[in-house]
Each structure stands twice: as structure tokens, then as C-alpha cells.
Amino acid sequence: MTDVVEVAVVGGGPTGLMLACELALAGISVRVLERRLEPVRQSRALTLHPRSLEVLALRGLDGRFLERGMPLPTGHFAMLDTRLDFSALDTTFKFTLFLPQLVTEMLLEQRARELGVDVRRGHEVRELRQDADGVELTGTAGGQSFRCRSRYVIGADGARSIVRQLSGIGFVGTDTSVTAVLGDVVLAEPPSTPVVSVINGRGGIMIVPLSPGLHRVLVVDPERMHAAAREEVTFDELRWSVMKIAGADFGMREPQWLSRFGNETRLAEAYKAGRVLLAGDAAHIHFPAGGQGLNVGMQDAMNLGWKLAGVLREVAPSSLLESYHRERHPVGDALLRNTEAQTALMNFTPSVLALRDMMSGFLKNPVLNRPLAERLGGMDTVYPELELPAPACEGELVKTSTGRRLPDVALKLPSGAVKRLYSFMHEGKWLMLQLRDDGGPAVRLDSRWMRWTNVVQAHLGEEREELRGLRGVLLRPDGHVGWAWA
């Protein structure tokens, strides 16, 4: 017997669950197929970046995450001494949120189930066949075979994505040449400051607290950085490297998790192949520098979710899905380039240490620090104009704003009430923001547009240069400007 759903999402990590939430919000029937029986208890990713918090706020979910995490006003680039200052960013969320991936997944799965998503664990996909009308998946669950047919399939199943492989999508890049290790351990003599980096000619370490009594220790040891990624990490190896680099082991004991990871760097040649789409690690893998992978995956999900929902609900042409690759593939490529740069800066030879000192000095200048903080925080993405007909308007289109994200600005409503912009976007629809009430040019949305657009008349509660002189803005469901009129 073949089960039928509108969308099958393969992979139940943050990317897959975020996508499932976006689709279910639009009333799409979604099934998540996750091969693991239980959530992974170890958390490789530990932070949510400012743009990811904006993505959650666009759907009214930020409070759930803020309650569980710890804001950190700085981040790092290649463990340089001068940290990136997120407090200077143009956003409500002027910080990264320290939150283990396990908690992020738990909160997203909770939301997915609230929206009626069918999450099925222990389901491993083995075969994929697609035709002009849909995709059929077959696999095993609990020793039994299953079959699922859907109109679209999303591969959010990680670096070794079976969906990507079965779809024949190339995954081009470079093999592992450098490895590092991490250990979640108890420290009897922890550092006096929350985050500690030690960098010298013997290597580099970073220590961050995970929970009371438990710390994560990250180590790049020049003498061990060419060990194979599959080679098992021992507690003695971790402790010896820390002692050598820092001159102390901080009373390290009781390892909870030890892992070796490498800098294999690859990008999918296509994010879409017929009715199969890729997101997250299935589309891009890299050295986990700066904690960007989970965040870019969630932002992939936000970009794809509303587009696929619009196509399935026949309020948008199928061609809208082509913009997913056009918009997110360059973001994935930029992610790979900056993690490769960070990897190069973690080679602790005298010449690289000198370069690190120079770059660290440069980053003390806010003019240079901020663009790099924006890049790692996911704040600098500007999308090209959508290849869709603009809604009819008597005014003049202003293209300088197109594709830019808008922060969660304050809006003054005709009633006198003040509300935040993102509070009008929780439904996952477009937002027509009318900024003038002086009888200026009216935007005319046809009936199809109106089915997935909310309209708000308001004045800005704060000056925004990018909105100066505009009469109206049509915001995409992901908070980027679709069109603007003067």
C-alpha cells in the first residue's frame, strides 16, 4: 500500500523540521521521514545566529527559543582574539543565542506536531523514483517496507544525503585535508571566563560551557590535524593536546562525547532536480567554523517553504521554485568560501600566526568588524528580483530596496497602537505594507495574490533609510522586500 502526502521531507533535523513547519502553516500535508529512532543526544551545533532568530520571530516562535538559550553579544571568526561584535547589527537580536542543537530540534519538532506534521522516526529511505506528477519513496521501518508518494520531496537528510544521491545531483568540492576534535567533558578547574580561546604555535583550543559542570573543548592540534576523520578520538588524545597547547588540562575528566571532524567542503550542483529539492547539509557541507551550518540550513528552509507552499496552493506559478536555487546556491557558495578562509587561518605556523595578529588588529575597527559579523550572522543576504510580474501600481517601482531583509521595525497603526512588523507575518503570508494614507498610488493585487497576502496600513515608528520616500512595500513571507513603490 502506498501512502500519499503532498510533501515528504527526508530528514528530521532542524532544517527538515523547519521546512515541515513552514509547509504545514500553509495547510500542506507533510510527512517527515527520519531514519533515527530517537533524537541525537549530542549537540554538534550550539548557537542560533541573529538572522535565524529573525526567521523564528517572523513566525512568532522566537520566545520559545529565547526562554531556553543564553544570549552572547559576540562571536568568532577563525578563533581570532578580536571577537565579532553582534551588538552593532541592525536587528532586534543583537547577539547569538547559545542553545544546544538538541533543544533546537526538540522545539521545532514540538511546533511541527502542533501544526499536524506527521513525523515518523525509524524510517530509512532506500529508493526514489520521480515522474512528471510526483515522487515515490520506498524504504524500511521496523523491519517492514514502506512506500510513500508525494508531489514533492525535500532532501534534508544531511551530508551523506540519500535523496541527493538517488536524484543524481552532483556534490562537488574537496575531500578532508584537516581534522579537529571536540570533547564534552567535566572540568574540575574550569576557566574563569565563559568562553576561552588559546592560540599559539602548538595549536588552538576553545572552551565553552554547555551546562553546569559540563564544558565543550575544541582542539586543533597541528600534530594531529591530519588524522583521518574516521579515526576514533580517545580521552588521552584530547587531554594531551589541551595540556600541550594550554599548559593545563583544567581538571578534565568524565568525557560525555568525543568526536573528530574534518573540512570536507562540497556544494550541490543543483538545489532542485525536477520535483526533488535539497536543503541544509544535503546541499552544502564545510568545516564547522563559526557555527554556521545549522543556521544556513534553517534559512534555506525559510526560503523554500513559502515558495513551495505557494506553488502547491496554486497562488504562485511553478516557476517560483526555480528562484530557490538562484537565491540560495550563492549563499551556500559564500558559506563554503568563508569557512575555507577560517580553516586556512587555523594553521598555526609562524606566518599564519602573524596574519592572525594582523587580522585581529583590523577587526578592532568597527567599520571592518561589522561586515564580517553581518556575514556570519546571516544578515547581509540580498536576493535578486523575483522573476514574477510585479503587482499593478500607479506609482513608480523602486528597485534599490528589492531583495533586502527588513528588520522588525515598529509600526504606528491608524488606531494609535504600536506593533512590530514581524507580528503581521506569523501566518507565513506576503505583507502589503501601506506607508502613506494621503491618497497616493494604490497597489492593486489580483485575487490570486490576495489569497496569500495580508494588508496593513501604518506609519513607521522609526526612521529607516531604505524606506524613506516609499508609499508601499510588498514583503515576501521571509521578510525580504519583493517590490517597493514611491
N, C-alpha and C positions, 0 to 999 in steps of 0.2 A: 504494500500500500504506500502511495506517495502522498506525503503531507504537502499542502500548498500554502505559501505565505507571500506577501508582496516583496519583502526584502529578507534575505538571510545574511546575517553578519557572522563571519567566521572569526572567532577570537573574542574573548570576554575580558580583555584588559581595559585600561582607561579609554583608549581610542575607540574600541568596539562598543563599549558601554555608552560613551558619549554620543556616538552615532545613533545607537538604538534609541536613546532618549530624544534626540532631535527628530527622528522619524516618527516615533510614537506620539510626540507632541502634536504632529500634524494628522494624527489618526491613521497612520500607516501601520499595517500588521507586520511585526518584526519578530524574527526568531534569532537568538544568539546561540551559536554552536561553539562551545568551549571544550577542548579536549581534556583539560584537567578536571578532576572530580572536586577539588577544593581550591580556594584561592591560595596563591603562593604566599607563604607566611613571611618570607624575606622581602625587604623593600629595597630594590636597587635604586630607584628614584626617590628623592627626598624633598623636592621643592616644587611649588607651583609659582610660575612667573607672573608678572603683572598682567600681561595680555591674557593668560589663561584665567586669571581671576576676573578680568573683564568679561571673558566669554561666559563664565559661570554667572556673573551678575546680569548679563543680558537675558538670562533665563530665570533670574530670581533665586539662584542656588548658592550665591556666594556666602550667605550667612552660615550655611551648614558646614562649609569648609573652614571659614574663619573661626568658628567655635572650637574646632579641633586642632588648628595649627598655631604656629608661633611666627609672627611677622619678623623678618630680618631686613633691615634697610639697605644692606649691601650684598653684593655677590662677588664672584671672582672670574677672572679671565686667566686661564693657564696657571692658577695659583700665584699670580703676581702679588707682590707685597701691597701695592695700592689697590684697594678693592673698588669695584664698580658701585657708584652711588645711585641707587634706585630712588632715593628720596627726591631727586631733582626731576623725575619723569612727570610728564603731563598726563596724569591719571589719578583716579581716586585711590588706586592701590600702589602706593609708593614704596613697595617692598616685595620681596619674595616671601612666600608662605612656606615655612618649614613644616612639611606634612608627609609622613611615610606613604609610599605608593599603596601599601595595603589598605590604608584608611581612605585614600582617594578612590580606589576600586570599590570599597565597601559602600561609600556614599553614592557613587554613580550607579551601582547595582541596585541599591535601595530605591533611587529615583526611577530607574528603568522599570522596576517591578511595580512601582506606584502607577506608572503610565501604561501598564498592561503588557510590557515586553515579556516574551516567552524565552527565559534564559534556561538553556539546557546544558548542564555540565556532563562531562564524561562522554561527549560526542566528538569523535575524531573523523574528519572528512578525509576520504581516500580518493574519490574520483569526482570530476567536474565535467559536465558537458553543457555547452550552451548552443542555442539556436536563435532564430530571429525574434522569438517571443519571450524567451526566458532562459533560466539556468537550472540544471538539475544536479544536485549534490547527492552522493552516496557515501556511506561510511559505516562505522561501527559504534555501538554504545552498549556497554554492559554485556559484551559477547554476542550481541544481536546486530543485524544490519539495519540501517535506516536509509530512507530516501526522502529528499526534500526538494520541492520545486518552487522557484521564486522568480519574480520578474527581473530582479537584480540581485547580485551577490557582491558583498563587500569583504575583501580580504583585509582583516585587521589582526592577522594571526602571526605577527612577529617576524623576526629576521629570517627565519627559515620557512616563510610562508608557503604552505602547500597550495593555497589559492593562486599565488603568483606563479609558482612552478607549473601547475596544471594549465594555467592560462597562456603559458609560453611567453610571458613578459620578461624581457632581459633585465638583469640586475648587475649593472656594470660598475666597476670600481677596482679597488685594490685589496689584496689579502692582508692579514695581520702581519705587521712587522715589529710592533711594540706591544708589550703587555704590562699590566699593573695589577696589583692585588688589593683586596679590601678585606677587613675583618670587623665583625661586630663583636666587641669584647667588653668585659668588665675591667675598669681601670681603678685600682686601689688608690692611685695618686694622680687624679685627673688634672689637666691644665687648669690654671686659674681663670682663663678667659674661655667663652663658649666655643669659639672657632679658632683653631691654631694651625698655622702653616709653618713648616720648617723646610727651607730650601738651601742647599749648599752643594758643593762638588760631589758629595756622597749620595745625593738623591733628593727626593722630596716626599714629605708626608703632610697629610691634612687630617685633623682630628675634629669631629663634630659630635655633640651629644645627641643620642637618639631618644633616650628616656632616662628617668632616674636610675643611675647605676650602670647604664649601657652606653657605650660610645662606638662610633664608626671610625676606623682607622684606614685611611687610603695611603698606599705606598707606591711610589715609582722609584725603583731601585735599579741604577744602571747595570749592576752586576746580574740582575735577574730579569731585565726588561725584554730579553729575547727568548725567555722560556715560552714554550708552546701554550696557547690559551687553554688547551685541554689538560695540561699538567695540573695535578691536584696541589692545592695550597696546603701547607702544614702550618700549624701554630708556631713551630720553631722558626720557620722561614720568616713569617710575619714579624715575630718578636726580634729576631736577629737583625732584620732590615731596619726596624724602628730604632733599635739600640745604636746601630752603626750611624744612622743619619742624625738622630736627635741626641744621642748620648745618654738616653734613659729609655726605659720601657713603660714608664708611668704605672708600674704595678699591674701590668697586663695579665689577665687570667680569664678563664671560663669563656672560651670562644663560642659564640652562638651561631656564627655563619662565617665561612671563609670562601672567597671566590677570586678567580683570576679572569681578567677580561682584556680584550685587545682592541686594536684600532682598525679592524676591518672596516672599510669605507665603501659603501655601494649605494646607488640610486637607481630606482626603477626607470626603465626607458620610457614607460608609459604608465600613467596613473589610471588609465581607463583602456580596456580592451573589450569592445562590444558591450555586453551587459555585466562585465566584471570591473570593479573599481578597487583600488588599493589605498590604504591609509596607514599612518603611523610607521612602525618599524618594518612592516611589509613593503613599504615604499622607500625607506631610507634608513641606513644604519651607519654608525660612526663611533669614534671614541667618545665615551660619555663625559665629555668635558663641559663644565658649566651647567650640567643638569638640564639639557635642552630637549632630549628625545621625547619624553612623555608630553612635554608642553607643546611641541610642534605637532605631535600626533593628535592631541585634543583640538588643536587649531585646524588641522586637516579635517577633523570630524565636523567642526562648526561650518567650515566652508562647503563641505559636500552635503551635509544633512539637509539644509533648506533647499538646495538645488534639486536633489533627488526627490524630495517631498513635493516640490512644485511640479516636476515632470509627472510624477505618479498621480497627482491630483488634477492634472491636465489644466493647470493655470499657467504653465510655462512650456515653451517648446522643448523637445528633447535635445535640441542643440545647446541648451543651457548647460548640460552636463559636460560639454566639451571645454567649458571655461574652468572646470575643476583642475584638469592637468595644466592648462595655460596659466592659472594663478598659483597653484601650489607646487608645481615642479621647480620653478625658480627659487621658491622658499626652501625646498629641500636641498637644492644645489648650494645655496648660500650657507645652509646649516653645515653641510659637509666641508665647505671651504673654511669656515671659522673653527671647526673642531680640528681640522688638519693643521691650521696655524697654531692652535693651542698645543697640539701634540708635539709640534716642532719645538716649541718653547719649553717642553719638559725633558729635553735632552741636556743634562747638566754638565756640559763641557765648559771650560773657561770662557770660550767665545759666546756661547749661548747665555751663560750667567751674566756676562757683560751686557748682552742685548736685553735680558730681562730687567736689569737695573735701569737701563735707559728707558724702556717702555714703562716701567713702574713710575719713573720720574715724569714722563709725558702724561700719565693718567692722573697726576695730581692737578692738572689743569682741567677745570670743569668743562671747558669747550671741547676737549678731547675725550674726557671720561663719559660724557653724556651719550654721544652717538654709539659707543660700544655698549653702554648699559641698555640703550634702546634696542640694539640688535639682539642681545642675549635675552632681553625681556620680552621680545616679540612685538615691539611697539613701532617698528619702522617699516612695516609692510604696507605698500601702496599697490593696489590692484589696477590693471588696465581697464579701460572702459568695457563694460559688457557688450557683447555683440548681439544686442537686442534693440528693437525700436524704442526710442525714448517716449514716455507718455506725452500726450499733446499738452502744450502750454503756450499761453500768449506771450510769455516772457522770453528772455534770452538764456540759452543754456550756458552755464559757467563750468568749464571743464577743469579748471585748476583744482577744484575740490574733489573731483571724481576719484573713487577708489581709496580715499583716505578714511581711516577709522576716526570716529568721533568719540571723545571721552564722555563720561557720564555727567554731562553738564546739567546745571539747574535750569528749570523752565518755569516761567511765571504764566499760569493759566488765566483765562479771562475771569474766572471766579475769584482771583487773587491768591489762590493756593499755589504753593511752590512744590514741584515734584522733580525727580531726577529723570533724565532722558531714558535710561535703561528700563525704568519701571513700566514703560509703554511697550516694551519689546519681549516681554516674558512669554507671549504666545508663539513666538517664532515666526512672526509675520513681518512684511515690509512696514515701514512707518513713513507716512506723508506728514512732514513737519512744516506747517504753515507759519512762517515767522512774521508776517505782516497782516494787519487787519484793516488796511487802508483802501480796500477795493482794488488792489493791484492784480497782476496777471493770475488767473486761476489755472491750476493744473487739472486737466481732465483725464481721469483714469477710466478705461473701459471696464465693462462688467467683470472681465476675467481678472484684471489687476485688482479690482476692489475685493475680490474673494479672498485675497491674502494680503490685504493692506489695511492698517489702521490709520486714521487721520486725526491729527492733534493740532489745534490752534494754540500757539503760545509765543511768548517773548523770551529771549534769552535772559537768564538771571545773572549772567556774567559775560564779559566781553570775550569774543572768540574771533581772532584774526581771520581764520579760514571761513567764517560765516558772515563776515562783515559785508553788508550790502545785499545779502541774499533774501529773496522773498519766500523761497520754499526749498526744501531738501527732501528727496526721496531716499530713505535709508534702507539698505539691504538688511535682511534678518540677522546678518553677522555684525551689524553696526558700522559697516563701511558705507560711504556715500555712493549711491547708484547714479543719481543725477541731482543737479542743483540749478536753480533758476534765479536770475536777477530781475 
